[in-house]
């Protein structure tokens, strides 16, 4: 009888040990998923950006980027608010927005020769910028995110071009990302 009790105790201990290992591994997995998901870039409007865009578009600007210059350190990210006001158009006008890297200048204002190696065009994080339908006299606001990686200290300049039904809608706007 003592032998059977010892075996049952050993089996019970092994079952508790296996269940504990499973619970621990699930806890680690959930923690990993929680923190890895939080490290991605989140494109959300803050109240100040909303107000600045509204003010710029209410002044009659066709395309507005109220805060077009920001300092972003390597490994960090930030967003720029962009707004479009459809004036003198049709109710089914389709807008396309393209954001492209133009050039980089160093602190002395000279072209930065090695800055293109950081591939600044890959920093742009945005979705849904093509085939946006904006009714006449209506506004559309969206965010463009920049996630800076491996950049040399310089000011990186990006062009923002908006086209309505394939033709330029407004002059090219600029976004300036300063990497210290």
C-alpha positions in Angstrom: 0.0 0.0 0.0 2.8 2.4 0.8 4.3 1.8 -2.6 1.0 2.7 -4.4 0.7 5.9 -2.3 4.2 6.9 -3.2 3.5 6.4 -6.9 0.3 8.3 -6.7 2.1 11.2 -5.0 4.8 11.2 -7.7 2.2 11.2 -10.5 0.2 14.0 -8.8 3.4 16.0 -8.4 4.3 15.5 -12.1 0.7 16.6 -13.2 0.9 19.7 -11.1 4.4 20.4 -12.5 3.2 20.1 -16.1 0.1 22.3 -15.5 2.3 24.9 -13.8 4.7 24.9 -16.8 1.8 25.4 -19.2 0.4 28.3 -17.2 3.8 29.9 -16.9 4.4 29.6 -20.7 1.0 31.0 -21.5 1.7 34.0 -19.2 5.0 34.6 -20.9 3.3 34.4 -24.3 0.6 36.8 -23.4 3.1 39.3 -21.9 5.2 39.0 -25.1 2.2 39.6 -27.3 1.1 42.6 -25.2 4.4 44.4 -25.3 5.3 43.5 -28.9 2.0 44.9 -30.1 2.5 48.1 -28.2 5.8 48.9 -29.9 4.1 49.4 -33.3 3.3 52.9 -34.6 -0.2 54.1 -33.7 -1.7 56.7 -36.0 -4.1 58.7 -33.8 -5.2 62.3 -33.9 -4.5 64.4 -30.8 -6.8 67.3 -30.0 -4.2 70.0 -31.0 -3.6 68.4 -34.4 -7.4 68.3 -35.0 -7.8 71.9 -34.1 -4.9 73.1 -36.2 -6.2 71.2 -39.2 -9.7 72.6 -38.8 -8.3 76.1 -38.5 -6.2 75.7 -41.6 -8.9 74.2 -43.7 -11.5 76.8 -42.5 -9.2 79.5 -43.9 -9.8 78.1 -47.4 -6.6 76.1 -47.9 -7.1 73.3 -50.3 -4.3 71.2 -48.7 -3.1 71.9 -45.2 -0.2 70.6 -43.1 -0.3 72.9 -40.1 2.7 71.5 -38.2 5.0 70.5 -41.1 8.3 70.3 -39.2 9.2 68.1 -36.3 12.3 66.7 -34.5 12.3 62.9 -34.5 15.3 61.0 -33.0 16.6 57.7 -34.5 14.4 54.8 -33.4 11.5 57.0 -32.6 8.3 57.9 -34.6 5.9 60.8 -34.9 2.9 61.9 -37.0 1.9 64.8 -39.2 -1.7 65.8 -39.7 -2.8 66.5 -43.3 -6.1 67.8 -44.4 -7.8 68.2 -47.8 -10.8 70.5 -48.6 -12.7 69.7 -51.8 -13.6 73.1 -53.2 -15.2 73.7 -56.7 -15.4 70.0 -57.3 -17.9 67.3 -57.9 -19.6 65.1 -55.3 -17.6 62.0 -56.4 -14.1 63.5 -56.8 -11.3 61.0 -56.1 -8.2 62.2 -54.4 -4.7 60.6 -54.3 -2.0 61.6 -52.0 1.6 60.7 -52.6 4.4 61.3 -50.1 7.9 61.0 -51.4 11.4 61.6 -50.1 13.0 64.6 -51.8 16.4 65.4 -50.2 18.3 65.9 -46.9 20.4 68.9 -45.8 22.9 69.0 -43.0 23.0 71.7 -40.3 25.0 74.0 -42.6 22.4 73.8 -45.3 24.4 71.6 -47.7 23.1 68.5 -49.3 23.7 65.5 -47.1 25.6 63.1 -49.3 25.3 59.9 -47.2 21.8 60.5 -45.9 20.1 58.5 -48.6 21.7 55.3 -47.3 19.1 55.4 -44.4 16.3 54.9 -47.0 14.1 57.7 -45.8 11.3 56.7 -48.1 10.8 53.6 -46.0 10.1 55.7 -42.9 6.6 56.7 -44.1 3.7 55.0 -42.4 0.3 55.8 -43.8 -2.7 53.9 -45.1 -5.7 54.7 -47.3 -4.2 57.7 -49.2 -5.4 56.6 -52.6 -8.9 56.8 -54.1 -10.3 58.9 -51.2 -13.7 60.2 -52.2 -14.4 63.6 -50.7 -17.8 65.3 -51.3 -17.8 68.9 -52.6 -17.1 71.5 -49.8 -16.2 68.7 -47.4 -12.9 68.0 -45.5 -10.8 64.9 -45.1 -8.2 64.6 -42.4 -5.6 61.9 -42.0 -2.2 61.2 -40.4 1.1 60.4 -41.9 3.6 58.7 -39.6 7.3 58.7 -39.8 9.4 56.0 -38.1 13.1 57.1 -38.3 15.7 54.3 -38.6 19.4 54.6 -39.1 19.5 58.2 -40.1 22.4 60.6 -40.0 21.8 64.0 -38.3 20.2 66.2 -41.0 16.8 67.7 -42.0 15.0 65.3 -44.3 12.5 66.9 -46.7 9.4 65.0 -48.1 7.1 66.2 -50.8 3.3 65.8 -50.3 1.4 65.9 -53.7 -2.3 65.7 -53.9 -4.1 64.9 -57.1 -7.9 65.2 -57.8 -9.0 62.8 -60.5 -5.4 62.5 -61.7 -4.5 66.2 -62.0 -2.6 68.2 -59.4 -4.9 69.7 -56.9 -2.6 72.2 -55.1 1.0 73.1 -55.0 3.5 70.5 -53.6 3.6 70.8 -49.8 6.7 69.9 -47.7 7.2 67.9 -44.5 10.5 68.4 -42.7 11.8 65.7 -40.4 14.8 66.9 -38.4 17.0 64.1 -37.0 19.4 65.4 -34.3 
